[in-house]
Amino acid sequence: VSPATALSKIYTIEELCLMEKIPEPCGIVIFGASGDLTRRKLIPSLFKLFEDNVLPPDCYIIGVGRTRLTAAAFQKGIEPELMNAPSAKTRAAFLRRFSYLSGDYADLNLYKSLDERIAALDQVHHVKGRHIFYFSTPPELYETIAERLRVSGLSLSRGKEGWVRIVVEKPFGRDLASAQNLNRAIREDRLCYYVVDDPVNGPREIHKDHPRIICTNHNAGKRVSGGPLNRS
């Protein structure tokens, strides 16, 4: 049950427990936004949250990719994934949340532009320094992006109410050594979520000693543990 449906009815404790709390407003940055994973998996999942009224009303989404696109072209490219929307008005309302930046993931100028874009959108949407960085890129780019986020200061929490989350897609390294290197690189950024896709067992914990690390899969609407991204 969505909070939007809670009008005048008196609910039982059991029903209240089933209600999904709308998270606090945040900014979501998707690296690899022009890629296939974003188009087929992330966009439909975010749209499902939007339809269910559990995506924060002031949440904005910045797509970052190497492909040169305008924001309008990016929105047009993901629109076919929203054909199940109840109306064109609903699609348009969702797409208005998106903007786009292009550049080289190793170029610090990209992160400078991203920092400026985030600062501007935080003001517009009253987001108090709460940001999610989703790595939807080839695994060999994870360390580069994590390091550039750290150097540019984007992975640091800002303000008393601010927080940062980093979401990493599988595979997490090629072998033990590369996985350990990646783990060290991302742990320097304090807060991280590791994402795996287990088609057999579904969501499962992979690191019981670290409460900030969760797993999920891309079954849209599947609830898992975690904060603002508590569904895929």
Accessible surface in RSA format (square Angstrom, percent):
REM  Atomic radii and reference values for relative SASA: ProtOr
REM  Chains: A
REM  Algorithm: Lee & Richards
REM  Probe-radius: 1.40
REM  Slices: 20
REM RES _ NUM      All-atoms   Total-Side   Main-Chain    Non-polar    All polar
REM                ABS   REL    ABS   REL    ABS   REL    ABS   REL    ABS   REL
RES VAL A   1    98.60  64.9  53.69  48.6  44.91 108.2  65.68  57.1  32.92  89.3
RES SER A   2    17.35  14.7  11.66  15.6   5.69  13.1  13.13  28.0   4.22   5.9
RES PRO A   3    47.03  34.3  35.54  32.4  11.49  41.8  35.96  29.7  11.06  68.8
RES ALA A   4    57.61  53.0  28.94  44.7  28.68  65.2  42.26  59.5  15.35  40.7
RES THR A   5    76.76  54.6  61.62  62.5  15.14  36.1  65.86  88.5  10.90  16.5
RES ALA A   6    39.32  36.2  19.40  29.9  19.92  45.3  20.08  28.3  19.24  51.0
RES LEU A   7   157.64  87.8 120.43  86.2  37.21  93.5 125.02  87.8  32.63  87.8
RES SER A   8   107.97  91.2  77.74 103.8  30.23  69.6  51.41 109.5  56.56  79.2
RES LYS A   9   122.12  59.6  99.08  60.8  23.04  54.9  74.27  66.9  47.84  51.0
RES ILE A  10   163.39  93.0 143.32 106.8  20.07  48.4 146.77 105.7  16.62  45.1
RES TYR A  11    44.06  20.6  24.59  14.0  19.48  50.7  15.98  12.0  28.08  34.6
RES THR A  12    74.08  52.7  65.70  66.6   8.39  20.0  71.10  95.5   2.98   4.5
RES ILE A  13   134.26  76.4 131.34  97.8   2.92   7.0 131.36  94.6   2.90   7.9
RES GLU A  14   124.64  71.6 119.68  90.5   4.96  11.8  67.48 130.5  57.16  46.7
RES GLU A  15    52.36  30.1  52.04  39.4   0.32   0.8  24.06  46.5  28.30  23.1
RES LEU A  16    95.18  53.0  83.22  59.5  11.96  30.1  83.52  58.7  11.66  31.4
RES CYS A  17   101.42  76.7  66.43  74.1  34.99  82.2  31.24  79.1  70.18  75.7
RES LEU A  18   136.32  75.9 117.16  83.8  19.16  48.2 120.09  84.3  16.23  43.7
RES MET A  19    37.74  19.5  20.70  13.7  17.05  40.6   9.31   7.9  28.44  37.7
RES GLU A  20    27.54  15.8  24.31  18.4   3.23   7.7  12.25  23.7  15.29  12.5
RES LYS A  21   176.33  86.0 161.58  99.1  14.75  35.1 110.17  99.2  66.17  70.5
RES ILE A  22    57.75  32.9  44.77  33.4  12.98  31.3  44.77  32.2  12.98  35.2
RES PRO A  23    27.50  20.0  16.06  14.6  11.45  41.6  24.23  20.0   3.27  20.3
RES GLU A  24    80.92  46.5  69.68  52.7  11.24  26.8  27.09  52.4  53.83  43.9
RES PRO A  25    34.86  25.4  34.86  31.8   0.00   0.0  34.86  28.8   0.00   0.0
RES CYS A  26     2.39   1.8   2.39   2.7   0.00   0.0   0.00   0.0   2.39   2.6
RES GLY A  27     0.30   0.4   0.00   N/A   0.30   0.4   0.28   0.8   0.02   0.0
RES ILE A  28     5.61   3.2   5.61   4.2   0.00   0.0   5.61   4.0   0.00   0.0
RES VAL A  29     0.77   0.5   0.77   0.7   0.00   0.0   0.77   0.7   0.00   0.0
RES ILE A  30     2.92   1.7   2.92   2.2   0.00   0.0   2.92   2.1   0.00   0.0
RES PHE A  31     0.00   0.0   0.00   0.0   0.00   0.0   0.00   0.0   0.00   0.0
RES GLY A  32     9.08  11.2   0.00   N/A   9.08  11.2   9.07  24.9   0.02   0.0
RES ALA A  33     1.96   1.8   0.12   0.2   1.84   4.2   0.12   0.2   1.84   4.9
RES SER A  34    50.02  42.3  14.24  19.0  35.78  82.4  10.36  22.1  39.66  55.6
RES GLY A  35    32.08  39.6   0.00   N/A  32.08  39.6  30.36  83.3   1.72   3.8
RES ASP A  36    70.30  49.2  58.68  58.4  11.62  27.5  38.83  91.4  31.47  31.4
RES LEU A  37    49.78  27.7  46.09  33.0   3.69   9.3  46.53  32.7   3.25   8.7
RES THR A  38     0.01   0.0   0.00   0.0   0.01   0.0   0.00   0.0   0.01   0.0
RES ARG A  39    89.12  37.4  89.12  45.4   0.00   0.0  27.31  37.3  61.81  37.5
RES ARG A  40   116.15  48.8 101.49  51.7  14.67  34.9  37.08  50.7  79.08  47.9
RES LYS A  41    68.03  33.2  65.46  40.2   2.57   6.1  20.88  18.8  47.14  50.2
RES LEU A  42    10.52   5.9   9.83   7.0   0.69   1.7  10.52   7.4   0.00   0.0
RES ILE A  43     0.01   0.0   0.01   0.0   0.00   0.0   0.01   0.0   0.00   0.0
RES PRO A  44    38.80  28.3  32.94  30.0   5.87  21.3  34.60  28.6   4.20  26.1
RES SER A  45     3.99   3.4   3.48   4.6   0.51   1.2   2.16   4.6   1.84   2.6
RES LEU A  46    12.44   6.9  12.36   8.8   0.08   0.2  12.36   8.7   0.08   0.2
RES PHE A  47    11.47   5.7  11.47   7.1   0.00   0.0  11.47   7.0   0.00   0.0
RES LYS A  48    79.37  38.7  78.31  48.0   1.06   2.5  32.45  29.2  46.92  50.0
RES LEU A  49     7.97   4.4   7.97   5.7   0.00   0.0   7.97   5.6   0.00   0.0
RES PHE A  50    35.38  17.7  29.29  18.1   6.09  15.8  29.75  18.0   5.63  16.1
RES GLU A  51    70.23  40.3  43.88  33.2  26.36  62.8  18.27  35.3  51.96  42.4
RES ASP A  52    42.05  29.5  36.37  36.2   5.68  13.4  16.58  39.0  25.47  25.4
RES ASN A  53    71.48  49.3  64.59  62.4   6.89  16.6  11.34  27.3  60.14  58.1
RES VAL A  54     8.40   5.5   4.94   4.5   3.46   8.3   4.94   4.3   3.46   9.4
RES LEU A  55    11.69   6.5   5.22   3.7   6.48  16.3   5.26   3.7   6.43  17.3
RES PRO A  56     5.01   3.7   5.01   4.6   0.00   0.0   5.01   4.1   0.00   0.0
RES PRO A  57    95.83  69.8  76.08  69.4  19.75  71.8  78.50  64.8  17.33 107.7
RES ASP A  58    53.08  37.2  52.88  52.6   0.20   0.5   0.13   0.3  52.95  52.8
RES CYS A  59     0.76   0.6   0.00   0.0   0.76   1.8   0.00   0.0   0.76   0.8
RES TYR A  60     1.17   0.5   1.17   0.7   0.00   0.0   1.03   0.8   0.14   0.2
RES ILE A  61     0.43   0.2   0.24   0.2   0.20   0.5   0.24   0.2   0.20   0.5
RES ILE A  62     0.00   0.0   0.00   0.0   0.00   0.0   0.00   0.0   0.00   0.0
RES GLY A  63     0.42   0.5   0.00   N/A   0.42   0.5   0.42   1.1   0.00   0.0
RES VAL A  64     0.00   0.0   0.00   0.0   0.00   0.0   0.00   0.0   0.00   0.0
RES GLY A  65     0.12   0.2   0.00   N/A   0.12   0.2   0.12   0.3   0.00   0.0
RES ARG A  66   136.14  57.2 115.99  59.1  20.15  48.0  41.25  56.4  94.89  57.5
RES THR A  67    70.87  50.4  62.99  63.9   7.89  18.8  44.26  59.5  26.61  40.2
RES ARG A  68   204.02  85.7 182.42  93.0  21.60  51.4  69.38  94.8 134.64  81.6
RES LEU A  69    65.88  36.7  44.23  31.6  21.65  54.4  51.21  36.0  14.67  39.5
RES THR A  70    91.82  65.3  84.49  85.7   7.33  17.5  85.42 114.7   6.40   9.7
RES ALA A  71    39.78  36.6  33.57  51.8   6.21  14.1  33.57  47.3   6.21  16.4
RES ALA A  72    72.14  66.3  62.10  95.8  10.04  22.8  64.95  91.5   7.19  19.0
RES ALA A  73    42.55  39.1  30.12  46.5  12.43  28.3  35.42  49.9   7.13  18.9
RES PHE A  74     6.10   3.1   5.01   3.1   1.09   2.8   5.94   3.6   0.17   0.5
RES GLN A  75    43.16  24.1  43.02  31.4   0.14   0.3   4.73  10.1  38.43  29.1
RES LYS A  76   158.51  77.3 150.93  92.6   7.57  18.0  95.84  86.3  62.66  66.7
RES GLY A  77    42.07  51.9   0.00   N/A  42.07  51.9  34.95  95.9   7.12  15.9
RES ILE A  78     5.52   3.1   5.52   4.1   0.00   0.0   5.52   4.0   0.00   0.0
RES GLU A  79    54.82  31.5  54.82  41.5   0.00   0.0   6.24  12.1  48.57  39.7
RES PRO A  80    80.59  58.7  67.34  61.4  13.25  48.2  67.61  55.8  12.99  80.7
RES GLU A  81    50.74  29.1  30.96  23.4  19.78  47.1   3.82   7.4  46.92  38.3
RES LEU A  82     0.91   0.5   0.00   0.0   0.91   2.3   0.91   0.6   0.00   0.0
RES MET A  83   110.64  57.3  88.52  58.6  22.12  52.7  55.48  47.2  55.16  73.1
RES ASN A  84   146.89 101.3 122.05 117.9  24.84  59.8  35.49  85.4 111.39 107.7
RES ALA A  85    11.98  11.0   0.00   0.0  11.98  27.3   0.00   0.0  11.98  31.7
RES PRO A  86   102.32  74.6  60.11  54.8  42.21 153.4  72.28  59.7  30.04 186.7
RES SER A  87    48.00  40.6  38.81  51.8   9.19  21.2  41.87  89.2   6.13   8.6
RES ALA A  88    66.11  60.8  55.62  85.8  10.49  23.9  55.98  78.8  10.13  26.8
RES LYS A  89   173.25  84.5 163.74 100.5   9.51  22.6 112.66 101.4  60.60  64.5
RES THR A  90    31.86  22.7  26.90  27.3   4.95  11.8  14.98  20.1  16.88  25.5
RES ARG A  91    42.19  17.7  42.19  21.5   0.00   0.0   1.04   1.4  41.14  24.9
RES ALA A  92    42.68  39.2  37.31  57.6   5.37  12.2  42.00  59.1   0.68   1.8
RES ALA A  93    30.22  27.8  24.33  37.5   5.89  13.4  24.41  34.4   5.81  15.4
RES PHE A  94     0.00   0.0   0.00   0.0   0.00   0.0   0.00   0.0   0.00   0.0
RES LEU A  95    15.25   8.5  15.25  10.9   0.00   0.0  15.25  10.7   0.00   0.0
RES ARG A  96   173.61  72.9 145.74  74.3  27.88  66.4  71.57  97.8 102.05  61.8
RES ARG A  97    37.42  15.7  29.22  14.9   8.20  19.5  14.27  19.5  23.15  14.0
RES PHE A  98     7.33   3.7   0.53   0.3   6.80  17.7   1.18   0.7   6.15  17.6
RES SER A  99    20.82  17.6  20.77  27.7   0.05   0.1  20.69  44.1   0.13   0.2
RES TYR A 100    11.18   5.2   0.19   0.1  10.99  28.6   0.19   0.1  10.99  13.5
RES LEU A 101    23.41  13.0  21.63  15.5   1.78   4.5  23.41  16.4   0.00   0.0
RES SER A 102    35.22  29.8  13.11  17.5  22.11  50.9   0.41   0.9  34.81  48.8
RES GLY A 103    21.59  26.6   0.00   N/A  21.59  26.6  21.29  58.4   0.31   0.7
RES ASP A 104    84.90  59.5  77.84  77.5   7.06  16.7  26.62  62.7  58.27  58.1
RES TYR A 105     6.16   2.9   6.05   3.4   0.11   0.3   3.24   2.4   2.92   3.6
RES ALA A 106    46.18  42.5  36.27  56.0   9.91  22.5  36.46  51.3   9.72  25.7
RES ASP A 107    59.05  41.4  51.95  51.7   7.09  16.8  16.36  38.5  42.68  42.6
RES LEU A 108    83.92  46.7  77.55  55.5   6.37  16.0  77.79  54.6   6.13  16.5
RES ASN A 109    99.54  68.6  97.40  94.1   2.14   5.2  23.44  56.4  76.10  73.6
RES LEU A 110     8.95   5.0   3.30   2.4   5.65  14.2   8.58   6.0   0.37   1.0
RES TYR A 111     0.00   0.0   0.00   0.0   0.00   0.0   0.00   0.0   0.00   0.0
RES LYS A 112   132.03  64.4 126.06  77.3   5.97  14.2  74.55  67.1  57.47  61.2
RES SER A 113    47.92  40.5  44.51  59.4   3.42   7.9  13.71  29.2  34.21  47.9
RES LEU A 114     0.00   0.0   0.00   0.0   0.00   0.0   0.00   0.0   0.00   0.0
RES ASP A 115    39.50  27.7  39.04  38.9   0.46   1.1   6.88  16.2  32.62  32.5
RES GLU A 116   105.96  60.8  96.11  72.7   9.85  23.5  47.83  92.5  58.13  47.5
RES ARG A 117    70.18  29.5  65.60  33.4   4.58  10.9  18.62  25.4  51.56  31.2
RES ILE A 118     0.56   0.3   0.56   0.4   0.00   0.0   0.56   0.4   0.00   0.0
RES ALA A 119    50.37  46.3  43.88  67.7   6.50  14.8  48.61  68.5   1.76   4.7
RES ALA A 120    55.82  51.3  45.99  71.0   9.83  22.4  54.61  76.9   1.20   3.2
RES LEU A 121    33.33  18.6  33.33  23.8   0.00   0.0  33.33  23.4   0.00   0.0
RES ASP A 122    18.87  13.2  16.52  16.4   2.35   5.6   7.99  18.8  10.89  10.9
RES GLN A 123   142.98  80.0 130.16  95.1  12.82  30.5  40.55  86.3 102.44  77.7
RES VAL A 124   101.80  67.0  80.98  73.3  20.83  50.2  88.50  76.9  13.31  36.1
RES HIS A 125    43.34  23.7  42.64  29.6   0.69   1.8  28.89  29.8  14.44  16.8
RES HIS A 126   130.61  71.4 119.67  83.2  10.94  28.0  83.17  85.7  47.44  55.2
RES VAL A 127     6.08   4.0   0.00   0.0   6.08  14.7   0.07   0.1   6.01  16.3
RES LYS A 128   115.15  56.2 103.75  63.7  11.40  27.1  70.25  63.2  44.90  47.8
RES GLY A 129     8.50  10.5   0.00   N/A   8.50  10.5   4.83  13.2   3.68   8.2
RES ARG A 130    12.31   5.2  12.31   6.3   0.00   0.0   0.00   0.0  12.31   7.5
RES HIS A 131     4.70   2.6   4.70   3.3   0.00   0.0   1.62   1.7   3.08   3.6
RES ILE A 132     1.67   1.0   1.67   1.2   0.00   0.0   1.67   1.2   0.00   0.0
RES PHE A 133     0.02   0.0   0.02   0.0   0.00   0.0   0.02   0.0   0.00   0.0
RES TYR A 134    16.24   7.6  16.24   9.2   0.00   0.0  13.98  10.5   2.26   2.8
RES PHE A 135     0.00   0.0   0.00   0.0   0.00   0.0   0.00   0.0   0.00   0.0
RES SER A 136     9.54   8.1   0.00   0.0   9.54  22.0   1.17   2.5   8.37  11.7
RES THR A 137    11.64   8.3   0.00   0.0  11.64  27.7   3.72   5.0   7.92  12.0
RES PRO A 138    55.73  40.6  49.51  45.1   6.21  22.6  55.20  45.6   0.52   3.3
RES PRO A 139    48.43  35.3  40.29  36.7   8.14  29.6  40.49  33.4   7.94  49.4
RES GLU A 140   129.16  74.2 100.31  75.9  28.84  68.7  59.89 115.8  69.27  56.6
RES LEU A 141    27.88  15.5  27.88  19.9   0.00   0.0  27.88  19.6   0.00   0.0
RES TYR A 142     1.21   0.6   1.21   0.7   0.00   0.0   0.35   0.3   0.86   1.1
RES GLU A 143    76.50  43.9  74.83  56.6   1.67   4.0  22.42  43.4  54.09  44.2
RES THR A 144    36.78  26.2  32.04  32.5   4.74  11.3   8.97  12.0  27.81  42.0
RES ILE A 145     0.00   0.0   0.00   0.0   0.00   0.0   0.00   0.0   0.00   0.0
RES ALA A 146     0.36   0.3   0.01   0.0   0.35   0.8   0.13   0.2   0.24   0.6
RES GLU A 147    57.64  33.1  54.81  41.5   2.83   6.7  34.90  67.5  22.74  18.6
RES ARG A 148    56.49  23.7  56.49  28.8   0.00   0.0   3.46   4.7  53.03  32.1
RES LEU A 149     0.00   0.0   0.00   0.0   0.00   0.0   0.00   0.0   0.00   0.0
RES ARG A 150    94.29  39.6  86.40  44.0   7.89  18.8  20.79  28.4  73.50  44.5
RES VAL A 151    77.79  51.2  47.32  42.8  30.47  73.4  53.78  46.7  24.01  65.1
RES SER A 152    33.69  28.5   7.89  10.5  25.81  59.4  18.29  38.9  15.41  21.6
RES GLY A 153    17.31  21.3   0.00   N/A  17.31  21.3  15.46  42.4   1.85   4.2
RES LEU A 154     2.10   1.2   0.94   0.7   1.16   2.9   0.96   0.7   1.14   3.1
RES SER A 155     2.17   1.8   0.29   0.4   1.88   4.3   0.00   0.0   2.17   3.0
RES LEU A 156    79.39  44.2  78.51  56.2   0.88   2.2  78.51  55.1   0.88   2.4
RES SER A 157    50.57  42.7  28.21  37.7  22.36  51.5  17.86  38.0  32.71  45.8
RES ARG A 158    84.62  35.5  77.93  39.7   6.69  15.9  49.31  67.4  35.31  21.4
RES GLY A 159    67.61  83.4   0.00   N/A  67.61  83.4  41.54 114.0  26.08  58.4
RES LYS A 160   215.93 105.3 172.07 105.6  43.86 104.4 123.34 111.0  92.59  98.6
RES GLU A 161    95.32  54.7  81.47  61.6  13.85  33.0  39.85  77.1  55.47  45.3
RES GLY A 162    13.69  16.9   0.00   N/A  13.69  16.9   0.00   0.0  13.69  30.7
RES TRP A 163    27.93  11.2  27.93  13.5   0.00   0.0  25.15  13.4   2.77   4.5
RES VAL A 164     1.67   1.1   1.67   1.5   0.00   0.0   1.67   1.5   0.00   0.0
RES ARG A 165    47.11  19.8  47.11  24.0   0.00   0.0   3.95   5.4  43.16  26.2
RES ILE A 166     0.00   0.0   0.00   0.0   0.00   0.0   0.00   0.0   0.00   0.0
RES VAL A 167     4.50   3.0   4.50   4.1   0.00   0.0   4.50   3.9   0.00   0.0
RES VAL A 168     0.95   0.6   0.13   0.1   0.81   2.0   0.13   0.1   0.81   2.2
RES GLU A 169    11.83   6.8  11.31   8.6   0.52   1.2   4.12   8.0   7.71   6.3
RES LYS A 170    97.78  47.7  85.66  52.6  12.11  28.8  34.85  31.4  62.92  67.0
RES PRO A 171    75.40  55.0  71.71  65.4   3.69  13.4  75.40  62.3   0.00   0.0
RES PHE A 172    50.71  25.4  35.30  21.9  15.41  40.1  35.30  21.4  15.41  44.1
RES GLY A 173    20.76  25.6   0.00   N/A  20.76  25.6   8.90  24.4  11.85  26.5
RES ARG A 174   205.22  86.2 164.56  83.9  40.66  96.8  84.23 115.1 120.98  73.3
RES ASP A 175    82.19  57.6  66.09  65.8  16.10  38.1  45.00 105.9  37.19  37.1
RES LEU A 176   131.76  73.4 120.82  86.4  10.94  27.5 124.80  87.6   6.96  18.7
RES ALA A 177    61.32  56.4  56.88  87.8   4.43  10.1  58.74  82.7   2.58   6.8
RES SER A 178     9.95   8.4   7.09   9.5   2.86   6.6   8.83  18.8   1.11   1.6
RES ALA A 179    22.29  20.5  21.44  33.1   0.85   1.9  21.67  30.5   0.61   1.6
RES GLN A 180    87.15  48.7  82.52  60.3   4.63  11.0  23.99  51.1  63.17  47.9
RES ASN A 181    63.91  44.1  59.84  57.8   4.07   9.8   9.10  21.9  54.81  53.0
RES LEU A 182     6.66   3.7   6.66   4.8   0.00   0.0   6.66   4.7   0.00   0.0
RES ASN A 183    39.51  27.2  39.51  38.2   0.00   0.0   7.02  16.9  32.49  31.4
RES ARG A 184   139.02  58.4 135.82  69.2   3.20   7.6  69.53  95.0  69.49  42.1
RES ALA A 185    22.51  20.7  14.16  21.9   8.35  19.0  19.66  27.7   2.85   7.6
RES ILE A 186     0.00   0.0   0.00   0.0   0.00   0.0   0.00   0.0   0.00   0.0
RES ARG A 187    96.39  40.5  81.69  41.6  14.70  35.0  33.64  46.0  62.75  38.0
RES GLU A 188   103.82  59.6  78.44  59.3  25.38  60.4  37.47  72.5  66.34  54.2
RES ASP A 189     1.44   1.0   0.37   0.4   1.07   2.5   0.55   1.3   0.89   0.9
RES ARG A 190   147.65  62.0 135.05  68.8  12.60  30.0  42.64  58.3 105.01  63.6
RES LEU A 191    27.19  15.1  27.19  19.4   0.00   0.0  27.19  19.1   0.00   0.0
RES CYS A 192     1.00   0.8   0.83   0.9   0.17   0.4   0.00   0.0   1.00   1.1
RES TYR A 193    28.00  13.1  28.00  15.9   0.00   0.0  14.19  10.7  13.81  17.0
RES TYR A 194    12.57   5.9  12.57   7.2   0.00   0.0  12.57   9.4   0.00   0.0
RES VAL A 195     7.25   4.8   5.39   4.9   1.85   4.5   5.39   4.7   1.85   5.0
RES VAL A 196    23.58  15.5  23.31  21.1   0.27   0.7  23.45  20.4   0.13   0.4
RES ASP A 197    49.07  34.4  38.97  38.8  10.10  23.9   3.69   8.7  45.37  45.3
RES ASP A 198    16.82  11.8  13.65  13.6   3.17   7.5   6.35  14.9  10.47  10.4
RES PRO A 199   123.07  89.7  84.30  76.8  38.77 140.9  92.67  76.5  30.40 188.9
RES VAL A 200   131.43  86.5  99.36  89.9  32.08  77.3 103.81  90.2  27.62  74.9
RES ASN A 201   102.90  71.0  74.85  72.3  28.05  67.5  19.29  46.4  83.61  80.8
RES GLY A 202    12.35  15.2   0.00   N/A  12.35  15.2  10.38  28.5   1.98   4.4
RES PRO A 203    43.59  31.8  24.49  22.3  19.09  69.4  25.23  20.8  18.36 114.1
RES ARG A 204   111.37  46.8  99.55  50.7  11.81  28.1  42.35  57.9  69.01  41.8
RES GLU A 205   112.77  64.7  91.67  69.3  21.10  50.2  32.72  63.3  80.05  65.4
RES ILE A 206    77.36  44.0  39.69  29.6  37.67  90.8  48.12  34.7  29.24  79.3
RES HIS A 207    68.33  37.3  60.94  42.4   7.39  18.9  45.45  46.8  22.88  26.6
RES LYS A 208   177.67  86.7 144.14  88.4  33.52  79.8  88.30  79.5  89.37  95.2
RES ASP A 209   130.39  91.3  99.89  99.4  30.50  72.1  29.45  69.3 100.94 100.7
RES HIS A 210    27.95  15.3  25.33  17.6   2.62   6.7  14.19  14.6  13.76  16.0
RES PRO A 211   126.59  92.3  91.45  83.4  35.14 127.7 104.82  86.5  21.78 135.3
RES ARG A 212   121.76  51.1 117.58  59.9   4.18  10.0  26.91  36.8  94.86  57.5
RES ILE A 213     8.60   4.9   0.24   0.2   8.36  20.1   0.24   0.2   8.36  22.7
RES ILE A 214    16.61   9.5  15.71  11.7   0.90   2.2  16.61  12.0   0.00   0.0
RES CYS A 215     5.81   4.4   0.09   0.1   5.72  13.4   0.08   0.2   5.73   6.2
RES THR A 216    13.81   9.8  12.92  13.1   0.89   2.1  12.92  17.4   0.89   1.3
RES ASN A 217     5.01   3.5   4.88   4.7   0.13   0.3   1.42   3.4   3.59   3.5
RES HIS A 218    21.78  11.9   9.39   6.5  12.39  31.7  10.28  10.6  11.50  13.4
RES ASN A 219    86.07  59.4  80.32  77.6   5.75  13.9  22.42  54.0  63.65  61.5
RES ALA A 220    60.24  55.4  31.19  48.1  29.05  66.1  31.19  43.9  29.05  76.9
RES GLY A 221    26.05  32.1   0.00   N/A  26.05  32.1   7.14  19.6  18.90  42.3
RES LYS A 222    94.91  46.3  89.05  54.6   5.86  14.0  37.62  33.9  57.29  61.0
RES ARG A 223   148.30  62.3 127.93  65.2  20.37  48.5  57.48  78.6  90.82  55.0
RES VAL A 224    14.18   9.3   1.61   1.5  12.56  30.3  11.46  10.0   2.72   7.4
RES SER A 225    71.32  60.3  53.83  71.8  17.49  40.3  53.97 114.9  17.35  24.3
RES GLY A 226    37.15  45.8   0.00   N/A  37.15  45.8  10.13  27.8  27.02  60.5
RES GLY A 227    30.97  38.2   0.00   N/A  30.97  38.2  26.40  72.5   4.57  10.2
RES PRO A 228    26.06  19.0  16.29  14.8   9.77  35.5  16.84  13.9   9.22  57.3
RES LEU A 229    38.47  21.4  33.03  23.6   5.43  13.7  33.03  23.2   5.43  14.6
RES ASN A 230    21.40  14.8  21.30  20.6   0.11   0.3   1.19   2.9  20.22  19.5
RES ARG A 231    24.04  10.1  21.64  11.0   2.40   5.7   2.32   3.2  21.72  13.2
RES SER A 232    18.56  15.7   0.25   0.3  18.31  42.2  17.62  37.5   0.93   1.3
END  Absolute sums over single chains surface
CHAIN  1 A    12203.8       9897.6       2306.2       6722.1       5481.7
END  Absolute sums over all chains
TOTAL         12203.8       9897.6       2306.2       6722.1       5481.7
